[in-house]
Amino acid sequence: MPIRITIGRKIGMGFGLFIFFALVVVILTNSTLERSRGINDQINQVYSPSVDALVRLRNLTLNSHMLIKHWALLESRADAPEKTALVDITNRELPQLLDRIDTLMGEWEHKEVALMGQITVEMRELFDLHDTIKVLLPSLESYSDPFIHMQRNDIAEEGGPLDKQTQVVLADLDLLLEMQETKRVQLGGGMIRSFDSLKFFVLYMGIALIFVGAVAAFFIIRGIVTPVQRLRSVLLSLGRGVFPRTKVRTTNDEIGDMSKALTSLVEGLRRTTDFSNAVAAGNFEAEYQPLSEEDMLGHALLKMRDELGQRERILEMKVVERTEEVVRQKEEVERQSRKVVELYKNVTDSIRYAKRLQESILPPERRMRELLPESFVFYRPKDIVSGDFYWAERVDDKIAFAAVDCTGHGVPGAFMSLIGHNGLNQAMKEQGRSRPSEVLKVLNKLAFDALHKDREEFLVRDGMDMALCNYDPARMVLEYAGANSPLYVVRGEEVLQFPPDKRPIGSFDLMGQSFTDHRIKLEQGDMVYVFSDGYADQFGGPKGKKFLYRRFRELLLEISRYPTERQQSMLDEAFRGWRGAHEQVDDILVIGMRA
């Protein structure tokens, strides 16, 4: 008698073959994973920690560079957070990290160890520069020393020794990181090749499994799956909300019983759909008969019909009320909008009138030509009115002129400029002062009294930075005194810098302190420049950084050989090119005079 192959036996044979090929795949996979684990341990225990430590060293180098630049260029106390953070990096984090790297170097190649030794020497030179800046600037008072100011600029200005040594360290660190990363990638490639061989064997095992599955599926589909698929198709259509177009075939078995129940369900869903469409169309009188007393869906639909009818009536009343409220709100918004537009126009008109008043205190171009024939004024306010202004007058046989930068810009700066202009006139004309240092001292007293009448209640920190010059054309002698505003003299291929006193006009009571006079013997062809800080502080360029005084001096040196009218246009062209799409950050004033 032939052996009858039942559905259970067919399924058992199919699963047996599946289990056999699955065991083969498991054995091959385990062997490959063991080989890969060895490679992975080498990556994770040597090269990945080394790369992480070197990346951390690079980040600490960058962070310490930023903090020492802040130490050098920004006045701050000894306990400032940036300074304490730099000390913590130097004394704790960096030595710990270098000890960690020294431990990892035991597994490195000789050339990697040699390169790390070179980096250690370069870092020692870099932190020697750090120590120099710390010694130069130990306290807040040390920032006021002009000689220290020049020394720290030589070290810390952009492109200086500090930046160059940092770039050398970072370049060698990047090279060492590249070597470590290359070694890690090579080991990872070996792991990938091991997995590729596993993929080759699994592919053939998979083809065998597909063949066995196809044979087993053929016999199962013929006996069970085909009738179930018919029911599945109908149920999926119902799940998408689509009723079957033909009746479900029934047989005298369990699947036939399921087919009859499904036919009854379809008929009930049809009646439910017709009732829902009627209610959705607003027919709240439509009739519906539940399938039985236990038909929860049918009773819920009847309750929904009654509630929707009631809510529709309430909603219509609310719509009418809300419409009336929206109309009232719209009218109020339009009225307020008209007020805002009118107020903005009035404020703008007032500021433009203030601009005409401010321009009236500035010497006109014709007057500047009379006083200083070979001169120019590059004046570019940030807003409609400006906190920068310039001043020029003839005092006996000398020409006095000044470049003034008041606190802030816009309307507040404009008010300060009026105080400064009136103070200059009073000090020069009414009190007969001529020496720049005396004028600044008198002006400081006048401005301080004007800004601090109620000093017992509050203290105003506003003031002015100023460069004031007194020029004797006959003897070609220039007297200069400055409050936070330097003076540059371009002579040949050299820029002579004359530092100001590090205190503003009017912000503090100087209590008898005097400003410093500089007496300069000019030579034929010398270019004299006084200016506010707006040009050097402008952000721009390819990296969005400040222009800075170093670039400003280089620009003045480049344009000094041209006529003064051409110098003014060259300053404007250079400013526009540097600023690009960035916003102007401050008022700008540059005055140039040729001896």
C-alpha positions in Angstrom: 0.0 0.0 0.0 1.5 3.3 -1.0 2.2 5.8 1.8 -0.3 8.6 1.9 1.3 12.0 2.2 -0.9 14.1 4.4 -0.8 17.9 4.7 0.8 17.5 8.1 3.6 15.3 6.6 4.1 17.8 3.8 4.5 20.6 6.2 6.8 18.5 8.4 9.1 17.7 5.5 9.2 21.3 4.4 10.1 22.5 7.9 12.7 19.7 8.2 14.6 20.9 5.2 14.3 24.5 6.4 15.8 23.6 9.7 18.8 21.7 8.0 19.8 24.6 5.8 19.2 27.1 8.7 21.7 25.1 10.8 24.3 25.3 8.1 23.8 29.1 7.9 24.1 29.4 11.7 27.4 27.4 11.7 28.9 29.6 9.0 27.7 32.8 10.6 29.2 31.8 14.0 32.6 31.1 12.4 32.6 34.5 10.6 31.5 36.3 13.7 34.4 34.8 15.7 36.9 36.1 13.2 35.3 39.5 13.1 35.2 39.7 16.9 39.0 39.5 16.9 39.3 42.4 14.4 36.6 44.4 16.3 38.5 44.0 19.6 41.7 45.4 18.0 39.7 48.4 16.6 37.8 49.1 19.8 40.7 48.6 22.2 43.5 50.4 20.3 42.5 52.5 17.3 39.1 53.8 18.3 40.3 55.0 21.8 43.3 56.5 20.1 41.2 58.4 17.6 38.8 59.6 20.3 41.7 60.8 22.5 43.4 62.7 19.6 40.0 64.3 18.7 39.7 65.3 22.3 43.2 66.7 22.3 42.4 68.7 19.1 39.2 70.1 20.7 41.1 71.1 23.9 43.8 72.8 21.8 41.1 74.8 19.9 39.2 75.6 23.1 42.4 76.8 24.9 43.3 78.9 21.8 39.9 80.6 22.0 40.2 81.2 25.7 43.8 82.7 25.5 42.7 85.0 22.7 39.9 86.1 25.0 42.4 86.6 27.8 44.7 88.7 25.6 42.1 90.8 23.6 39.2 91.4 26.1 39.7 93.2 29.4 38.6 90.9 32.3 39.3 90.2 35.9 41.7 87.5 37.1 38.7 85.4 38.3 36.7 85.6 35.0 35.1 82.3 33.9 37.1 82.2 30.7 40.4 82.6 32.6 39.6 79.9 35.2 38.4 77.6 32.4 41.8 78.0 30.6 43.7 77.3 33.8 41.6 74.2 34.4 42.4 72.9 30.9 46.1 73.6 31.2 46.6 72.2 34.7 44.1 69.3 34.8 42.4 68.2 31.6 45.4 68.4 29.2 47.9 66.5 31.5 45.3 63.8 32.0 44.6 63.4 28.3 48.3 63.3 27.5 48.8 60.5 30.1 46.0 58.6 28.4 47.6 59.0 25.0 51.0 58.0 26.4 49.4 54.7 27.5 47.8 54.1 24.1 51.0 54.7 22.3 52.3 51.3 23.4 50.3 49.8 20.6 51.2 52.4 17.9 53.7 52.1 15.1 57.1 53.8 15.3 56.3 56.6 12.9 53.0 57.4 14.8 54.9 57.6 18.1 57.5 59.9 16.5 54.9 62.2 15.2 53.2 62.3 18.6 56.5 63.3 20.1 56.8 66.1 17.6 53.3 67.3 18.5 54.2 67.3 22.2 57.2 69.6 21.6 55.0 71.9 19.4 52.3 72.1 22.1 55.0 73.0 24.7 56.0 75.9 22.5 52.3 76.9 22.1 51.6 76.9 25.8 54.8 78.9 26.4 53.1 81.6 24.4 50.0 81.2 26.6 52.2 81.6 29.7 53.7 84.8 28.2 50.2 86.4 27.8 49.3 85.3 31.3 52.4 87.0 32.7 51.8 90.1 30.7 48.1 90.4 31.7 47.8 89.1 35.3 45.1 91.6 36.4 42.5 94.0 35.0 44.8 97.0 35.5 47.5 95.5 33.3 45.3 96.0 30.2 45.7 99.8 30.6 49.5 99.7 30.1 50.2 100.8 26.5 53.4 98.9 26.3 51.8 95.7 27.4 49.0 96.4 25.0 51.5 96.5 22.1 53.3 93.3 23.3 50.1 91.3 23.6 48.9 92.6 20.2 52.2 91.3 18.6 51.5 87.9 20.0 47.7 87.5 19.9 46.5 89.6 17.0 45.0 87.7 14.1 47.7 85.9 12.1 50.2 86.5 14.8 52.6 83.9 16.5 49.8 82.5 18.6 47.6 81.7 15.6 50.5 80.3 13.6 51.7 78.0 16.4 48.2 76.8 16.9 47.8 76.0 13.2 51.1 74.0 13.3 49.8 71.9 16.2 46.4 71.3 14.6 48.0 70.4 11.2 50.2 67.7 12.8 47.2 66.4 14.9 45.1 66.2 11.8 48.0 64.2 10.1 48.2 61.8 13.1 44.4 61.4 13.1 44.4 60.6 9.4 47.1 57.8 10.0 45.1 56.3 12.9 41.8 56.5 10.9 43.4 54.8 7.9 44.6 51.9 10.1 41.1 51.6 11.5 39.5 51.6 8.0 41.9 48.9 6.9 40.9 46.6 9.8 37.2 47.4 9.1 37.8 46.4 5.4 39.1 42.9 6.6 35.9 42.5 8.6 33.8 43.4 5.6 35.6 40.9 3.4 34.8 38.2 6.0 31.2 39.1 5.9 31.2 39.0 2.1 32.3 35.4 2.2 29.5 34.6 4.5 27.1 36.4 2.2 28.2 34.0 -0.7 27.4 30.9 1.3 24.1 32.2 2.6 23.0 33.1 -1.0 23.2 29.5 -2.1 21.5 28.2 1.1 18.8 30.8 0.5 18.2 29.4 -3.1 17.8 25.9 -1.7 15.4 27.2 0.9 13.4 28.9 -1.8 13.1 25.7 -3.8 12.0 23.6 -0.8 9.5 26.3 0.2 8.0 26.4 -3.3 7.4 22.7 -3.4 5.8 22.7 0.1 3.7 25.8 -0.7 2.3 24.2 -3.9 0.7 21.3 -2.0 -0.6 23.5 0.8 -2.1 26.1 -1.5 -4.1 23.4 -3.4 -5.7 22.0 -0.2 -6.3 25.0 2.1 -5.0 28.4 1.0 -7.1 28.9 -2.1 -10.5 28.8 -0.4 -9.1 31.0 2.4 -7.8 33.5 -0.1 -11.3 34.0 -1.5 -12.5 35.0 2.0 -9.4 37.1 2.6 -10.0 39.1 -0.7 -13.6 39.9 0.5 -12.4 40.9 4.0 -9.6 43.1 2.6 -12.1 44.8 0.3 -14.4 45.4 3.2 -11.5 46.8 5.2 -11.0 49.4 2.5 -14.8 50.2 2.5 -15.5 48.3 -0.8 -18.4 45.9 -1.0 -17.9 42.6 -3.1 -19.5 42.7 -6.5 -20.3 39.0 -6.5 -21.7 36.7 -3.8 -19.3 34.6 -1.8 -19.4 30.9 -2.7 -20.4 28.6 0.1 -19.5 24.9 0.7 -20.7 22.3 3.1 -17.8 22.7 5.6 -16.3 25.1 8.1 -15.1 27.5 5.4 -18.7 27.4 4.1 -20.1 28.5 7.5 -17.6 31.4 7.5 -18.8 32.4 4.0 -22.5 32.5 5.1 -21.6 34.7 8.1 -19.6 37.0 5.8 -22.6 37.3 3.4 -24.8 38.4 6.3 -22.2 40.9 7.5 -22.0 42.5 4.0 -25.8 42.9 3.8 -25.8 44.6 7.2 -23.0 46.9 6.3 -24.8 47.9 3.1 -27.9 49.0 5.1 -25.6 50.8 7.6 -23.9 52.7 4.8 -27.2 53.8 3.3 -28.3 55.1 6.7 -25.0 57.0 7.3 -25.2 58.7 3.9 -28.8 59.8 4.6 -27.7 61.3 8.0 -24.7 62.9 6.4 -26.9 64.6 3.8 -28.9 66.2 6.7 -31.9 63.7 6.7 -32.2 63.3 10.4 -35.6 61.5 10.0 -34.1 58.5 8.1 -35.1 55.1 9.5 -32.8 52.3 10.5 -33.5 48.9 12.0 -30.8 47.3 14.1 -29.9 43.6 13.4 -30.9 42.6 16.9 -31.2 43.9 20.5 -27.5 43.2 20.9 -26.5 45.2 17.8 -24.4 47.8 19.6 -23.4 49.5 16.3 -27.1 49.9 15.1 -28.2 51.5 18.4 -25.1 53.8 18.4 -26.1 55.0 14.9 -29.6 55.8 16.0 -28.2 57.8 19.0 -25.7 59.6 16.7 -28.6 60.6 14.4 -30.5 62.3 17.2 -27.4 64.0 18.7 -26.3 65.3 15.3 -29.7 66.9 14.7 -29.5 68.7 18.1 -25.9 69.8 17.5 -26.7 71.2 14.1 -29.3 73.5 15.5 -26.9 74.7 18.2 -24.1 75.1 15.7 -26.2 77.3 13.5 -26.8 79.7 16.4 -23.1 79.8 17.3 -22.1 80.6 13.7 -24.4 83.6 13.6 -22.9 84.9 16.9 -19.3 84.3 15.9 -19.8 86.0 12.5 -21.0 89.1 14.2 -18.0 89.1 16.7 -15.5 88.6 13.8 -16.9 91.6 12.0 -16.5 93.7 15.1 -12.9 92.5 15.7 -12.0 93.2 12.0 -13.1 96.8 12.2 -11.1 97.3 15.5 -8.0 95.8 13.9 -8.3 98.0 10.9 -8.7 101.1 13.1 -5.6 100.2 15.2 -3.6 99.4 12.1 -4.3 102.9 10.8 -3.2 104.4 14.1 0.1 102.4 14.0 0.8 103.5 10.4 0.2 107.1 11.4 2.4 106.9 14.5 5.2 105.3 12.5 5.1 108.1 9.9 5.2 110.7 12.7 8.1 109.1 14.4 10.1 108.7 11.2 9.4 112.3 10.1 10.6 113.5 13.5 13.8 111.4 13.3 14.5 112.7 9.7 14.0 116.3 11.0 16.5 115.5 13.8 18.9 114.3 11.1 18.7 117.8 9.5 19.4 119.4 12.9 22.4 117.1 13.5 23.8 117.7 10.0 23.6 121.5 10.8 26.2 121.1 13.5 28.7 119.3 11.1 31.2 121.5 9.2 30.1 121.6 5.6 32.5 120.2 2.9 33.3 123.8 1.7 34.3 124.7 5.3 36.5 121.6 5.7 38.2 122.5 2.4 38.9 126.0 3.6 40.4 124.8 6.9 42.2 121.6 5.6 42.7 121.9 1.8 44.0 118.3 1.4 41.6 116.3 3.6 38.6 114.1 3.4 35.8 112.9 5.7 34.3 109.4 5.3 31.1 109.5 7.3 28.6 106.7 7.2 25.9 106.6 9.9 24.3 103.3 10.8 20.8 104.7 11.2 19.1 108.0 10.1 20.9 109.9 12.8 24.3 109.1 14.1 26.3 108.9 17.3 29.6 109.8 15.5 30.3 113.4 14.5 33.3 115.5 13.4 34.2 119.0 14.3 36.7 121.6 12.9 37.4 125.2 13.8 40.2 127.8 13.3 41.7 128.8 16.6 44.1 131.7 16.1 46.6 130.6 13.5 45.9 126.8 14.1 43.3 124.4 12.8 41.5 122.3 15.5 39.6 119.2 14.4 38.2 116.2 16.1 36.6 112.7 15.4 34.1 111.8 18.1 32.3 108.5 18.8 29.4 108.8 21.3 28.0 105.9 23.2 25.4 104.0 21.1 24.1 105.0 17.7 20.8 106.2 16.3 18.7 108.6 18.4 20.6 108.0 21.7 23.9 108.6 20.0 22.6 111.7 18.3 21.6 113.3 21.6 25.1 112.6 22.9 26.6 114.2 19.8 24.8 117.4 20.6 26.3 117.4 24.1 29.8 116.8 22.6 29.5 119.5 20.0 28.3 122.1 22.4 31.0 121.1 24.9 33.8 121.5 22.2 32.5 124.9 21.3 32.3 126.0 24.9 35.8 124.7 25.8 37.5 126.2 22.7 35.6 129.4 22.1 34.1 130.4 25.5 36.9 129.2 27.8 39.7 129.9 25.3 41.4 126.5 25.7 43.8 125.5 22.9 45.9 122.5 24.1 44.0 119.3 23.2 44.6 117.8 26.7 43.1 120.9 28.4 40.1 120.8 26.0 39.4 117.2 26.8 39.6 117.8 30.5 37.2 120.7 30.3 34.9 118.8 28.0 34.9 115.8 30.4 33.8 118.1 33.2 31.1 119.7 31.1 29.8 116.3 29.8 29.9 114.7 33.3 27.9 117.6 34.8 25.4 117.4 32.0 24.9 113.6 32.3 25.0 113.2 36.1 22.8 116.0 37.5 20.9 113.3 39.5 24.0 111.2 40.2 22.7 110.4 43.7 19.8 108.5 42.2 21.5 106.8 39.3 24.8 106.8 37.4 24.7 107.2 33.6 27.6 105.2 31.9 27.2 107.0 28.6 30.2 109.0 27.3 32.3 109.8 24.2 35.5 108.5 22.6 37.4 111.4 21.0 40.6 112.1 19.0 41.3 115.9 19.2 44.0 117.5 17.1 45.5 121.1 16.9 47.4 121.6 13.6 49.9 124.5 12.9 50.3 124.5 9.1 53.1 127.1 9.2 55.4 124.9 11.4 53.8 121.6 10.4 53.3 120.7 14.0 50.4 118.6 15.2 49.2 118.4 18.8 47.0 115.4 19.7 45.2 114.1 22.7 42.8 111.1 22.7 40.1 109.5 24.9 40.0 105.9 23.7 40.6 107.0 20.1 44.2 106.7 18.7 45.8 108.7 15.9 47.7 107.2 13.0 50.4 108.9 10.8 51.3 107.2 7.6 54.9 108.2 6.7 56.3 106.5 3.6 55.8 102.7 4.1 55.3 103.0 7.9 52.2 103.6 10.1 53.1 105.6 13.2 50.6 104.9 16.1 49.9 107.3 18.9 47.9 105.7 21.7 45.1 107.5 23.5 44.3 107.6 27.2 42.2 104.6 28.2 39.2 106.5 29.6 36.2 108.0 27.9 34.8 111.6 28.0 31.9 112.2 30.4 31.4 108.7 31.7 33.4 109.1 34.9 34.6 112.0 37.1 38.3 112.1 36.5 38.9 113.9 39.8 41.7 116.1 38.5 43.3 113.6 36.2 44.7 115.0 32.9 44.9 113.7 29.4 48.2 113.2 27.6 49.4 115.6 24.9 51.4 114.2 21.9 53.4 116.8 19.9 54.2 115.5 16.5 56.5 117.1 13.9 55.0 116.3 10.6 56.9 115.8 7.3 55.8 116.9 3.9 53.4 114.3 2.5 52.5 112.7 5.8 48.9 111.4 6.1 47.1 111.9 9.4 44.1 109.8 10.3 41.6 110.0 13.2 38.6 107.7 13.3 35.9 106.0 15.4 35.9 102.2 16.0 33.0 101.5 13.5 35.2 100.6 10.5 37.4 98.1 12.4 34.4 96.5 14.2 32.4 95.8 11.1 31.7 92.1 10.5 32.1 90.6 7.0 34.5 88.8 4.7 34.3 85.1 3.8 34.0 84.0 7.4 31.8 86.8 8.9 34.6 88.1 11.2 35.5 91.7 12.3 37.7 93.8 10.0 40.0 94.6 12.9 42.6 97.4 13.3 45.4 95.4 11.7 43.6 95.2 8.4 42.5 98.9 8.9 46.2 100.0 9.2 47.1 98.0 6.1 44.3 99.6 4.2 45.3 103.1 5.3 48.9 102.3 4.3 47.7 101.2 0.8 45.5 104.2 0.1 47.7 106.9 1.6 49.7 107.6 -1.6 46.5 108.5 -3.5 44.8 112.0 -3.5 42.4 112.5 -0.6 39.3 112.5 -2.8 40.3 109.1 -4.1 41.1 107.8 -0.6 37.5 108.5 0.5 36.1 106.5 -2.4 38.6 103.7 -1.8 37.5 103.5 1.9 33.9 103.2 0.8 34.7 100.5 -1.8 36.7 98.5 0.7 34.0 98.8 3.3 31.2 97.6 0.9 33.3 94.7 -0.3 34.1 93.5 3.3 30.6 93.9 4.6 28.8 92.1 1.8 25.4 90.9 2.9 26.1 91.6 6.6 24.3 94.5 8.4 26.3 97.6 9.4 27.0 97.3 13.1 27.9 100.8 14.1 28.4 104.4 12.9 31.6 104.9 10.8 33.8 108.0 10.8 37.3 108.4 9.3 39.0 111.8 8.8 42.2 112.0 6.7 44.6 115.0 6.3 47.7 115.4 4.3 50.5 117.6 5.7 
